[in-house]
Amino acid sequence: LRPAGRGLPRLLLAGLSLVPVALVGAAAYSLRPLLSSYRVAAETDFLKERPELSSAELEARRPPDGGGPDFGMLLGTALAKEGKFPRAVDAFSAAAALDPNRADVLNNLGNCLFMLSRFEEAGAAYRRVLALNPGHADARFNLAYTYFHQRRIKEALRECSALLAADPHNAKALQLRQQLAP
């Protein structure tokens, strides 16, 4: 047991945090995934990087024809970096509608849906990326992490195993697998 703030106990078990949801007689606990970082020292946090152009600057420079999927990718990326995830979803969705085979657009769409806790939709976007490119490591990890947040442990382990079969040294997959099956 360790304090969870405001005097409430928190149990840590296999990568899950047990947080009291009600204190009636015996405490009732709710399972909630720990918020943990799967960053590797050599990687930078994409969302903390400033966009080259702000979303407002990009909108002001939007070509008369709408800009196509490349513009949607740039705009969605800028919006995501600004924390404007609902608008980023719109930009990535528009880009995906123009070019449904752009794995980078679909992966970023999934990332923004994930940030909005729209896990079913995020998973669908990642599965679409993997249908286009089964070796897309980011989408495979993102799908595993999405399953983790949905408490679909068997599916998360399956995706980690597939990722580690292709790259046995993938640090993020190794960390997630350790939390899933310590």
C-alpha positions in Angstrom: 0.0 0.0 0.0 1.1 3.5 -0.7 -0.7 6.8 -0.3 -2.7 7.8 -3.3 -3.2 11.4 -2.2 -5.9 12.7 0.1 -5.2 9.8 2.5 -6.5 7.1 0.2 -4.5 4.0 -0.2 -3.3 2.8 -3.6 -2.2 -0.8 -4.4 0.2 -1.3 -7.2 -0.1 -4.7 -8.9 1.2 -5.9 -12.2 1.2 -2.5 -13.8 -2.3 -1.6 -12.7 -3.2 0.8 -10.0 -6.0 -0.1 -7.7 -7.7 3.1 -6.7 -10.5 3.2 -4.2 -13.8 4.3 -5.8 -15.9 4.2 -2.6 -15.2 3.7 1.0 -18.2 1.8 2.3 -17.4 -0.9 4.8 -14.7 -2.7 2.9 -13.0 -0.4 0.3 -14.1 -0.9 -3.3 -11.4 -0.7 -5.8 -11.4 0.1 -9.5 -8.7 -1.1 -11.9 -7.0 1.6 -13.8 -3.9 1.4 -16.0 -0.9 3.2 -14.6 0.0 6.3 -16.6 3.5 5.3 -17.6 5.9 6.5 -20.2 7.2 4.2 -22.9 9.8 6.7 -24.1 13.3 5.5 -24.8 16.1 7.8 -23.8 17.1 8.4 -27.4 13.6 9.3 -28.5 12.0 12.7 -28.2 8.4 13.3 -27.1 6.7 14.1 -30.4 3.9 16.1 -28.8 6.3 18.3 -26.9 8.1 19.5 -30.0 6.9 22.8 -31.4 5.4 22.6 -34.9 7.3 24.4 -37.6 4.1 26.3 -38.3 1.2 26.8 -36.0 -2.2 25.5 -37.0 -3.4 29.1 -37.5 -0.4 29.8 -39.8 -1.2 26.7 -41.8 -4.8 27.5 -42.1 -3.9 31.0 -43.4 -1.7 29.3 -46.0 -4.2 26.6 -47.0 -4.2 26.2 -50.8 -7.4 27.0 -52.7 -7.8 23.3 -53.6 -7.8 22.4 -49.9 -4.2 21.1 -49.9 -4.8 17.4 -50.2 -3.7 14.7 -47.8 -0.2 16.2 -47.3 -1.7 19.4 -46.1 -4.1 17.5 -43.8 -1.1 15.6 -42.4 0.7 18.9 -41.7 -2.3 20.5 -40.2 -3.2 17.5 -38.1 0.3 17.3 -36.8 0.4 21.0 -35.8 -3.0 20.7 -34.1 -1.9 17.6 -32.2 1.3 19.3 -31.0 -0.9 22.2 -29.8 -3.1 19.8 -27.9 -6.1 20.4 -30.1 -7.0 16.7 -30.5 -10.6 17.0 -31.7 -9.5 19.3 -34.5 -6.5 17.1 -35.3 -8.9 14.1 -35.6 -10.9 16.1 -38.2 -7.7 17.0 -40.1 -6.4 13.5 -40.2 -9.8 12.1 -41.0 -10.1 14.5 -44.0 -6.6 13.5 -45.2 -7.4 9.8 -44.8 -10.6 10.3 -46.8 -8.5 11.7 -49.7 -5.9 9.0 -49.4 -7.1 6.0 -47.4 -3.8 4.1 -47.9 -1.6 6.6 -46.1 -0.3 4.6 -43.1 1.2 7.7 -41.5 -2.0 9.6 -41.6 -4.0 6.7 -40.2 -1.5 6.1 -37.4 -1.6 9.7 -36.4 -5.4 9.6 -36.5 -5.3 6.6 -34.2 -2.9 8.5 -31.8 -5.3 11.5 -31.6 -8.3 9.2 -31.0 -6.3 7.5 -28.3 -5.6 10.9 -26.6 -9.4 11.5 -26.6 -9.9 8.1 -24.9 -11.7 6.9 -28.0 -10.0 3.5 -27.8 -12.2 1.5 -30.1 -11.8 4.0 -32.9 -8.0 4.3 -32.3 -7.7 0.5 -32.4 -9.6 0.4 -35.7 -7.2 3.0 -37.2 -4.1 1.1 -36.0 -5.6 -2.2 -37.4 -6.1 -0.4 -40.8 -2.4 0.6 -40.7 -1.4 -2.9 -40.0 -3.6 -4.2 -42.8 -1.7 -1.9 -45.2 1.7 -2.6 -43.6 2.0 -5.5 -41.2 5.5 -4.4 -40.3 4.5 -0.9 -39.1 6.1 -1.1 -35.6 4.6 2.1 -34.3 1.1 1.1 -35.2 1.6 -2.4 -33.7 2.9 -0.9 -30.4 0.1 1.7 -30.4 -2.5 -1.1 -30.9 -0.9 -3.1 -28.0 -1.0 0.0 -25.8 -4.6 0.6 -26.8 -5.5 -2.9 -25.8 -3.7 -2.4 -22.5 -5.9 0.6 -21.8 -9.0 -1.4 -22.6 -7.8 -4.1 -20.2 -7.6 -6.6 -23.2 -4.5 -8.2 -21.8 -4.4 -11.2 -24.1 -4.6 -9.0 -27.2 -2.0 -6.6 -25.9 0.4 -9.5 -25.2 -0.3 -10.9 -28.7 0.6 -7.6 -30.3 3.7 -7.3 -28.1 4.8 -10.8 -29.1 4.4 -9.9 -32.8 6.4 -6.8 -32.4 9.1 -8.5 -30.5 9.3 -11.3 -33.1 10.2 -8.7 -35.7 12.4 -6.7 -33.3 13.5 -8.5 -30.1 15.1 -5.4 -28.7 12.1 -3.0 -29.1 12.4 -1.2 -25.7 8.8 0.0 -25.6 7.4 -3.5 -26.4 9.7 -5.0 -23.8 8.5 -2.5 -21.1 4.8 -3.0 -21.9 5.2 -6.8 -21.9 6.9 -6.6 -18.5 3.8 -4.7 -17.2 1.4 -7.1 -18.8 3.1 -10.3 -17.7 5.7 -9.6 -15.0 
